[in-house]
Amino acid sequence: MQRHVLLSACVLACAGFLPTPALSDGATAPTGTPPPQIYHIVTTALCSRLHGTVRPAVAMVLQNDQKIAKSPPLFARYRRAMLESGSDSINTSTPETDMTLQQMSYLVSPTARNLISAQTLLDDPKLTSSTGNSADDATLALIRKQLLETIAFQSAALDIINGFVQTQQLGELQHIGTDYIAAIQTSDSTAQIAQEHPNQFQDPNAPGIPENPYAFDVAQIPGLAVGYNPITRLLEGLQWLKTETSKREDAAGKTIGDALSQCGK
């Protein structure tokens, strides 16, 4: 938040101590219309960075919460459709499982873009450089740490969602027939090659965003192991990640709230 300071108040107050001009007959000269009061917007480096960098990063994190929250119901629907098909394996294909898998895939790209953009903002020198105030520097460093930890746990949730989607789609592709495999391996020079869109927040000359120092190994999620995983275990892993993410978001929210309270004075 920005603070508004009335800089002309002192000048106008001091004018009251000046002698009032008098007319020749001793009467007091009439006073004219006072000049308008001029306001100036003043902000500290801390408040400026909270508004310009931290605020959009937090908005992306909150958007990801909404995206990730849509995945457990989809996993539950996939499990139900799998059982209703008479199969006890996740490697099954029915209209409902295919549609559910497609809906899961819609969560991946926007979540990944938000994670990349949020971390890019948090790694920006505009946030990490010194403000000239050691206390403000410590506050911003703590906020950055808490938000990076939050992003790390959201990234782990994305790994579960995207890993399941990619595994199932690749499995379907491998079993759908040799015609599709041959089409992928074609040597036709006119074949379309998918190109990724550049990240608008990323310097095109940079190799990529730096590794998140708080990156979380998905294999460390309690009850979850790399390899074949029943849907129930995936749901339990997502719920655990949601709980851990909330803890870090609560801590970051308190720190940011305390910092913003200094900007409203």
Protein Blocks (a to p, Z undefined) as FASTA:
>chain_A
ZZdddfklmmmmmmmmpccdddfkopacdddddddddddddddfklmmmmmmmmmmmmmm
mmmmmmmmmmmmmmmmmmmmmmmnopabfbbcdfklmmmmmmmmmmmmmmmmmmmmmmmm
mmpmklmpcehiaklmmmmmmmmmmmmmmmmmmmmmmmmmmmmmmmmmmmmmmmnojklm
mmmmpcbfkbccddddddfkbcfkbgbdcddfkbccfklpghiaehjddfklmmmmmmmm
mmmmmmmmmmmmmmmmmmmmmmmZZ
